[in-house]
């Protein structure tokens, strides 16, 4: 399996956001990475919706 074709900067940012070691991220199957990114986006969207509801 080839490592993901992403820039080093992107890899570092994704590793930090997902809480996954960089080495694991680079060898993670693409479909699993996409699933984790979808989960992260859903969490962040939920946080933003909650923040907007508290503003007056």
C-alpha positions, 0 to 999 in steps of 0.5 A: 500500500502506498502512503497517502499523497498529501503534503507534509503540512496537511499530514501534520495538521490531520495528525493533530486534529485526529489524534493519530500518530503521523506514521499511522496517518500516512499508512492509513487506508484512504477510506478509513481516513475519509470516515474519520474526517467525516466524523470530525466534520460532524463533531465540529458542525455540532459544536458550531450549531451549539455555539450559535444557539447560545449567542444573542 
